[in-house]
């Protein structure tokens, strides 16, 4: 039985208000403290200004290979040509924050309309670990995955040429969003056939035909060696511990508390929870179980990248929303205030974290801007993570954005990004993550003009003062010029 019109109207109003409230933390700061985000923004700026900046032409080349994981570049590069990079970045992040709950709501409405109120869970978890890590392409691909899945289900239910064309285009967009989500979709469709969600052979064939253009791109990419990498695994025990990891960000204790509140919310408002299991014995349950098994056997990562297996968790969580029994009609009036309360705490916690980190980042930004433009800088990070996020790890990218500078740590990996270094800059990996020990400086220091240090490490600063010229220091950042 569907929810009454009055309930649907209230749910819609609350959903929109909660959706918009997620923009408050983002727009309250100058520098969104997402870990990888500045690096993506810097790459877009370089590509946008490539034809007009000779320093970029000397140091980089641009590949027009049909790589996956390009969705953010497709959006950011045109944007930074018309608005400032900082504004372009916030517009992109806002779009992603709004798109995720809308895509999940579309999926839930397609599969189980009675559970539409549970789509608000996607609003509560929009600021998840993947977003705060700055995994922009992957985060966008979650939304596109569920939109593509919804389009496939709607086409199967009522075929039309228009729906077929839109579905075909959504496959291509999903491929260019992220390879993980695209591969997962290729796995999910056969599961629909196996568990008889799709039974009409003609319609199934037509749906698979929409995947052919994107599948051709996928095969072309994999055959070129884009996927040949060393594989790493984690233990089953660590996989089980990681189940709640996507919800823990800057404040682990607060994040765990809000996670438990949300779990209790779903359990408490599922009808007949205390009498029988909320999981519906349906074909979707077998899809969920199959994908969970995939999570258990997935590797932790590949050479050059990790956190592969945990990327399955958002899909499991949102598919799980259609398995939980819908809240009873009389409980809706209690469900909405509970959701609003958790969202208020979630947005409030994120707002406080973002604002406090932004105050720390502002002086470091001013320190970087004291460097002249068009220089090659070596960034060194001595600051530990805040919770599970390190806002300083790529903060140096704002020098590239504002001063057209060069650093060795831009995302320019072959087979992953369209940017390529023409010149090889030697830079130890531990500078990129967190400085730990002594390095043979003579091997690479002459390649750079300036050294930018986040945090204070006595041994490091002592050496730099002996071999470089100290220029500036604030509470967090120090700037040194190479040579005395």
C-alpha positions in Angstrom: 0.0 0.0 0.0 1.5 3.3 -1.0 1.8 6.3 1.3 -1.1 8.7 1.4 -0.8 11.9 -0.6 -0.3 14.0 2.6 2.6 11.8 3.7 4.2 11.9 0.3 4.0 15.7 0.3 5.6 16.0 3.7 8.3 13.6 2.8 9.1 15.6 -0.3 9.3 18.9 1.6 11.5 17.4 4.2 13.7 15.7 1.6 14.3 18.9 -0.3 15.1 20.9 2.9 17.5 18.2 4.1 19.0 18.1 0.6 19.7 21.8 0.6 21.0 21.7 4.2 23.9 19.6 3.0 25.3 22.6 1.1 25.7 24.7 4.3 29.1 23.2 5.4 30.5 23.4 1.9 29.6 27.0 1.2 30.6 28.2 4.7 34.4 27.7 4.0 36.8 29.0 1.4 38.8 25.8 1.1 36.6 22.6 1.4 38.9 20.2 3.4 38.6 17.3 1.0 41.9 15.4 0.8 42.4 14.8 -2.9 40.1 17.5 -4.2 42.7 20.3 -4.7 44.7 18.0 -6.9 41.8 17.4 -9.2 41.1 21.1 -9.3 44.7 21.9 -10.2 44.7 19.4 -13.0 41.5 20.9 -14.5 43.1 24.4 -14.2 46.3 23.2 -16.1 44.2 21.6 -18.9 42.0 24.7 -19.2 45.1 27.0 -19.4 47.3 24.7 -21.3 47.2 26.6 -24.6 48.0 29.9 -23.0 50.7 29.0 -20.4 54.1 28.0 -21.8 55.2 26.6 -18.4 52.4 24.0 -18.7 53.4 23.1 -22.3 57.0 22.6 -21.2 56.2 20.4 -18.2 53.0 18.5 -19.3 51.3 16.8 -22.2 47.6 16.0 -22.6 46.3 12.6 -23.6 43.1 12.4 -25.5 42.8 8.6 -24.9 39.2 7.6 -23.9 40.1 6.9 -20.3 37.6 6.1 -17.6 37.4 8.4 -14.5 37.1 11.6 -16.5 33.7 12.9 -15.4 35.0 15.6 -13.1 37.5 16.8 -15.8 34.7 17.0 -18.3 32.8 19.3 -15.9 35.6 21.3 -14.3 37.7 22.2 -17.3 34.9 24.2 -19.1 33.8 25.7 -15.7 37.2 27.1 -14.8 37.3 29.0 -18.1 34.3 31.0 -17.1 34.5 31.3 -13.3 37.3 31.2 -10.7 38.7 27.7 -9.9 37.5 27.9 -6.3 33.9 28.7 -7.4 34.0 26.0 -10.1 35.1 23.4 -7.5 32.3 24.3 -5.1 29.7 24.2 -7.9 30.9 20.7 -8.8 30.9 19.5 -5.2 27.4 21.0 -4.7 26.2 19.1 -7.8 27.6 15.8 -6.5 26.1 16.3 -3.0 22.6 17.0 -4.5 22.8 14.2 -7.1 23.6 11.3 -4.8 20.3 11.4 -2.7 18.3 12.2 -5.9 19.7 9.2 -7.7 19.1 6.9 -4.7 15.6 8.2 -4.4 15.0 7.4 -8.1 16.3 3.9 -7.6 14.2 3.2 -4.5 11.1 4.7 -6.2 11.6 2.3 -9.1 12.1 -0.8 -7.1 10.0 -0.3 -3.9 8.0 2.9 -3.9 6.8 2.2 -0.3 10.4 2.6 0.9 10.9 6.0 -0.6 11.1 7.6 2.8 14.3 5.6 3.4 15.9 7.5 0.5 16.6 10.2 3.1 19.4 8.0 4.4 21.3 9.0 1.3 21.0 12.6 2.4 22.3 11.7 5.9 25.3 10.0 4.5 26.2 12.4 1.6 29.2 13.6 3.5 30.7 10.1 3.7 34.4 9.1 3.8 34.7 8.9 0.0 33.5 12.5 -0.4 35.8 13.9 2.3 38.7 11.9 0.8 38.0 13.9 -2.4 37.4 10.8 -4.6 35.3 12.9 -6.9 34.9 10.6 -9.9 34.1 7.6 -7.8 31.6 9.6 -5.7 29.9 10.9 -8.8 29.8 7.3 -10.3 27.7 6.1 -7.3 24.9 8.4 -8.4 25.3 7.6 -12.1 25.2 3.9 -11.3 21.8 4.1 -9.5 20.5 6.3 -12.3 21.6 3.9 -14.9 20.2 1.0 -12.9 16.8 2.8 -12.6 16.8 3.5 -16.3 17.4 -0.2 -17.1 14.6 -1.3 -14.8 12.2 1.3 -16.2 13.0 0.3 -19.7 12.5 -3.3 -18.9 9.1 -2.5 -17.4 7.9 -0.3 -20.3 10.3 -0.2 -23.3 10.5 2.7 -25.6 13.1 4.0 -28.1 13.6 7.2 -26.1 14.4 5.2 -22.9 16.7 2.9 -24.9 18.7 5.8 -26.2 18.9 7.4 -22.7 20.0 4.1 -21.2 22.7 3.7 -23.9 24.0 7.2 -23.1 24.0 6.5 -19.4 26.2 3.5 -19.9 28.8 5.7 -21.6 28.6 8.4 -18.8 29.1 5.6 -16.2 32.2 4.4 -18.0 33.7 7.9 -18.0 32.7 8.3 -14.3 34.6 5.4 -12.7 35.8 2.0 -13.8 34.8 0.3 -10.5 31.1 1.4 -10.8 31.0 0.5 -14.5 32.4 -3.0 -13.8 29.9 -3.4 -11.0 27.1 -2.6 -13.3 28.3 -5.1 -15.8 28.2 -7.7 -13.0 24.8 -6.6 -11.7 22.9 -7.1 -14.9 23.7 -10.8 -15.2 22.6 -11.2 -11.6 19.2 -9.8 -12.6 18.9 -12.6 -15.2 20.1 -15.3 -12.8 17.6 -14.3 -10.1 14.8 -13.7 -12.6 14.4 -9.9 -12.0 14.7 -9.9 -15.8 12.9 -12.7 -17.5 11.8 -11.5 -20.9 14.7 -12.5 -23.2 14.0 -9.9 -25.9 14.0 -7.0 -23.5 17.1 -8.4 -21.8 19.0 -8.5 -25.1 17.9 -5.0 -25.9 19.2 -3.8 -22.5 22.5 -5.5 -23.1 22.8 -3.9 -26.5 22.7 -0.5 -24.9 26.0 -1.5 -23.1 27.9 -2.3 -26.3 29.4 1.2 -27.0 30.7 1.6 -23.5 31.8 -2.0 -23.4 33.9 -1.4 -26.5 35.6 1.5 -24.7 36.2 -0.7 -21.7 37.7 -3.5 -23.7 39.9 -1.0 -25.6 41.1 0.4 -22.3 41.8 -2.9 -20.7 43.6 -4.3 -23.8 46.0 -1.4 -23.8 47.4 -2.4 -20.4 45.4 0.1 -18.4 44.3 -2.6 -16.0 47.5 -4.6 -15.6 48.6 -4.0 -12.0 49.8 -5.9 -9.0 47.0 -7.0 -6.6 46.9 -6.7 -2.8 44.4 -8.3 -0.4 43.3 -7.7 3.2 42.1 -10.3 5.7 38.5 -11.2 6.2 38.7 -9.7 9.7 39.8 -6.3 8.4 37.1 -6.5 5.7 34.4 -6.9 8.4 36.0 -4.0 10.4 35.9 -1.8 7.3 32.1 -2.2 7.0 31.6 1.0 9.0 34.6 2.8 7.7 32.9 4.8 5.0 31.0 6.8 7.6 34.0 7.8 9.8 35.6 11.1 8.8 37.1 13.9 10.8 35.5 13.1 14.2 35.5 9.2 14.6 33.5 9.1 17.9 30.9 11.6 16.7 30.7 9.8 13.3 30.2 6.4 14.9 27.5 7.8 17.2 25.6 9.3 14.2 26.0 6.0 12.3 24.5 4.0 15.2 21.6 6.6 15.4 20.9 6.0 11.7 21.0 2.2 12.0 18.7 2.3 15.0 16.4 4.7 13.0 16.0 2.1 10.2 15.5 -0.8 12.6 13.1 1.0 14.8 10.8 2.2 12.1 10.7 -0.9 10.0 7.3 -2.5 10.5 7.3 -5.8 12.5 11.1 -5.4 13.3 10.7 -7.1 16.6 8.6 -10.0 15.2 10.5 -11.0 12.2 13.5 -10.1 10.0 13.1 -6.8 8.1 14.8 -8.3 5.1 12.3 -9.2 2.4 12.7 -12.7 1.0 12.9 -11.5 -2.6 15.0 -11.6 -5.7 16.7 -8.4 -4.6 17.9 -10.1 -1.4 19.9 -12.6 -3.5 21.4 -9.8 -5.5 22.4 -8.1 -2.3 24.0 -11.4 -0.9 25.8 -11.9 -4.2 27.3 -8.4 -4.2 28.3 -8.8 -0.5 30.2 -12.0 -1.5 31.9 -10.0 -4.2 33.0 -7.5 -1.5 34.5 -10.3 0.6 36.6 -11.6 -2.3 37.6 -8.2 -3.8 41.3 -7.1 -3.3 42.1 -4.2 -1.1 43.9 -2.5 -3.9 46.3 -2.5 -6.8 49.8 -1.1 -7.3 49.3 2.6 -7.2 45.9 2.6 -5.6 44.0 1.1 -2.7 40.5 1.0 -1.0 39.1 -1.0 -3.9 37.0 -3.4 -1.8 35.4 -0.8 0.4 34.1 1.0 -2.7 31.4 -1.8 -2.8 29.9 -0.6 0.5 27.8 2.4 -0.7 26.2 0.2 -3.3 25.4 -2.5 -0.7 24.0 0.1 1.6 21.7 1.8 -0.9 20.5 -1.5 -2.4 19.7 -2.6 1.1 17.2 0.2 1.4 14.8 -1.7 -0.8 15.0 -4.8 1.3 14.0 -3.2 4.6 10.3 -3.3 5.3 8.6 0.0 4.8 7.7 2.1 7.9 4.1 1.8 9.0 1.8 4.6 7.9 1.2 5.7 11.5 5.0 5.9 12.1 5.8 8.4 9.3 5.0 11.3 11.6 7.7 10.1 14.0 10.1 9.0 11.3 10.5 12.5 9.7 11.5 14.3 13.0 14.0 11.6 13.7 15.6 12.0 10.3 15.7 15.8 10.7 17.3 15.5 14.1 20.1 13.2 12.8 20.6 15.4 9.8 20.9 18.5 12.1 23.6 16.7 14.1 25.3 15.5 10.9 25.4 18.9 9.3 26.3 20.6 12.5 29.3 18.3 13.1 30.4 18.7 9.5 30.0 22.5 9.7 32.1 22.7 12.8 34.8 20.5 11.4 35.0 22.3 8.1 35.1 25.8 9.7 37.8 24.8 12.2 40.0 23.3 9.5 39.4 26.2 7.1 40.8 28.6 9.8 43.9 26.4 9.9 44.3 26.3 6.1 43.9 30.1 5.5 47.4 31.1 6.9 49.0 28.2 5.0 47.3 29.5 1.8 48.7 33.0 2.5 52.2 31.5 3.0 52.1 29.7 -0.4 51.0 32.9 -2.1 54.1 34.6 -0.9 56.0 32.5 -3.5 56.4 34.1 -6.9 54.5 32.6 -9.8 55.9 30.0 -12.3 58.1 28.2 -9.8 58.8 24.6 -9.1 58.0 23.8 -5.5 58.6 20.7 -3.4 55.8 20.2 -0.8 56.5 18.2 2.4 53.7 17.2 4.8 54.5 16.7 8.5 50.9 16.8 9.7 49.0 13.8 10.7 45.4 13.0 9.6 42.4 14.6 11.3 40.4 11.5 12.0 40.8 9.6 8.7 41.3 12.7 6.4 44.4 14.8 5.8 43.4 18.2 4.4 47.1 19.1 4.0 48.1 16.2 1.8 47.2 18.0 -1.4 46.7 21.6 -0.2 49.9 22.7 -2.0 47.8 22.3 -5.2 46.4 25.8 -4.6 49.8 27.2 -5.5 49.5 25.5 -8.9 46.0 26.9 -9.3 46.7 30.5 -8.3 50.4 30.9 -9.4 50.7 28.5 -12.3 53.4 26.6 -10.5 54.7 23.1 -10.8 54.9 20.3 -8.2 55.9 16.6 -8.6 52.7 15.2 -7.0 50.0 16.2 -9.4 47.6 13.3 -10.4 49.1 12.6 -13.8 49.3 8.8 -13.9 49.5 6.9 -17.1 46.2 5.1 -17.9 44.3 7.0 -15.2 44.5 10.8 -15.9 44.7 12.8 -19.2 47.7 14.8 -17.9 51.3 13.5 -18.4 54.6 14.9 -17.0 57.2 15.6 -19.7 59.9 16.0 -17.2 60.5 13.5 -14.3 60.8 15.2 -10.9 62.4 13.1 -8.2 60.2 13.2 -5.1 60.1 10.6 -2.2 56.7 9.1 -1.6 56.9 9.9 2.1 56.8 13.6 1.4 53.5 13.0 -0.2 52.0 11.3 2.8 53.8 12.3 5.9 57.5 13.0 6.5 59.1 10.2 8.6 62.9 10.2 8.3 66.1 11.4 6.6 66.4 11.7 2.8 69.4 12.1 0.5 68.6 15.7 -0.4 71.5 16.2 -2.8 69.8 13.8 -5.2 66.8 15.9 -6.0 66.9 19.3 -4.3 68.5 21.2 -7.3 65.4 20.4 -9.3 63.2 22.8 -7.3 63.0 26.5 -6.6 61.2 26.4 -3.3 60.4 24.0 -0.5 56.9 24.2 1.2 56.6 22.5 4.6 53.3 21.8 6.4 53.9 21.2 10.0 57.1 21.4 12.0 59.7 18.7 12.1 62.9 19.8 13.9 65.4 17.6 12.0 63.9 18.6 8.7 63.8 22.3 9.5 67.4 22.3 10.8 68.7 20.7 7.6 66.7 23.2 5.4 68.0 26.2 7.3 71.5 25.0 6.5 71.0 24.3 2.8 68.2 26.8 1.9 67.1 30.3 2.6 64.3 30.6 5.1 61.6 33.0 3.9 58.4 32.7 5.9 56.7 30.7 8.7 53.3 30.7 10.3 51.6 28.4 12.7 51.5 25.6 10.2 53.5 26.3 7.0 57.1 27.2 6.3 58.6 28.4 3.0 62.3 28.0 2.0 64.1 29.1 -1.2 66.6 26.6 -2.6 70.2 27.9 -2.2 71.7 30.3 0.2 
